[in-house]
Amino acid sequence: MGLFGPSKKEVWEQLCKEIQGDFIEGSLWKGSRVEVKHNNWLIYLDTYTVSTGKSSTTYTRMRAPFIDKEAFNFTIYKKGIFSDIGKAFGMQDIEVGYDVFDESYIIKGNNEELVKKLFSNYKIRSLIESQPRIRLEIKKSELYFLVVGVIKDIELLKGLFELFSEVLEELELIGSAGNEKPNVELY
């Protein structure tokens, strides 16, 4: 344990023990990551850093490639101070029919019917609400989560893996995702 609590490696190795994942040690060019198999899907957790010259920002991300049968995409994130301004200028916000959820999150997507079907799943909504920060989306046949900083809270990380598993299963159920193993190599 370091001066500022357990390291990312310590936390993520413990996470793997608890969720039957694999911790993959990083190398000079690639950072460490966690891989969890769920049905035929692989869910990946890692961090990456973007340098802007004098400063840099580290992000935690989770990704899961899948066979996308509908070319479906969506983005969901918590409403912020600029959300109302964006909506006033015509920014899309799909309401899914659950008042508290609709008041808390912005959802954009290319298929309103599929968005409503996906977020009618109570467990998905609950798992999203349990995350203090969230940006979850589908882009280019990949379920994708991204936040600034390194997540070292095991319970939050377990909740994210559960969220990904539930979303992938629901996408399959509503006909948007295939359960076949996607032919995609992320690493």
Secondary structure, DSSP 8 states (H G I E B T S, - for coil): -BTTBS-HHHHHHHHHHHHT-EEE---SSS--EEEEEETTEEEEEEEEEEE-SS-EEEEEEEEEE-EESS---EEEEE--TTHHHHHHTT------S-HHHHHHEEEEES-HHHHHHHHT-HHHHHHHHT-SS-EEEE-SSEEEEEEES----HHHHHHHHHHHHHHHHHHHHTTSEE-S-------
